[in-house]
Amino acid sequence: MSIINQLACSPGTSGLSFERALEVFSWIGFRNMELFSRRGTPSAPNLDGDPAAYRARAERHAMSVSSFHLPYIGADMDETFDAAVRAARFGEALGAEVALFNADTRPIMIEALPRYLDAVEDLDIAIAVQNHPGRALETGEDYREVFAGVGNDPRLKGVLEVGSFHHYGWSWRQGYDLLEGRIALVHIKDMVGQQSVPFGTGEVDIPGLIEHLSAVGYRGKFVLEMSVVDKENTIPYTRDAFRYMVDRCGQYYAD
């Protein structure tokens, strides 16, 4: 397996439309893309549209939608719950392997997840939660609270959020140990302290991460994320991150 087939772009911070993101990131060399459903994100698909049409547009650029952020479930549980179920079905139709579950607060997340996992159990898409600064789930302890709150349901997966763990002083290895057996997706940022920086210039041992995940048999996607201070350079930095992953880490996933 070539590592190129496992690398995914995240155009949410690029400011590009869906079509333009396909053009730019496929030119860089990506074959996979993570999409947001959040309104106001230029690359987000219209959830009232035809997912097959989006999938076909991606395929014309030799791209696939590999993961998909679901809309948030809020206090208005019935309305937002049903929207998140429909979005998971939309994501499956896009071809996504993983749907990222979101809620306004951890209590809402814990309340909604058992019913949600039942509602989408027939879908061929993994439901995963992720930690991120400023969201309902931030730290390793938050992960533990959510998993325990849903009775450690094995259907619920996790995202190894390398940058978010680093933000809170955890190494990627600590994050891996916490989520071992549940990892459906890996998000990678290089970081200096709490700031995202270009790949290869920060404190994260990315080659060590990839070597370890290869050794333990991880065959999912690596989503390369960029939240740099100089946002105007997001696309050049993402291009450089792609080359860094291929040149520095490709040996661990050689054909």
SULBELUR-V969322 format. One record per helix or strand of 3 or more residues. SS is the DSSP state (alpha for helix, beta for strand). FROM is the first residue (numbers start at 1). TO is the last residue. If there is no record, write none. Layout:
# SULBELUR-V969322
ss: [SS;SS]
from: [FROM;FROM]
to: [TO;TO]
This chain:
# SULBELUR-V969322
ss: [alpha;beta;alpha;alpha;beta;alpha;beta;alpha;beta;alpha;beta;alpha;beta;alpha;alpha;beta;beta;beta;alpha;beta;alpha]
from: [3;7;11;18;32;51;64;77;98;106;126;140;156;162;172;183;190;195;206;222;231]
to: [6;10;13;28;36;60;69;94;100;119;129;149;161;167;179;188;192;197;215;224;253]
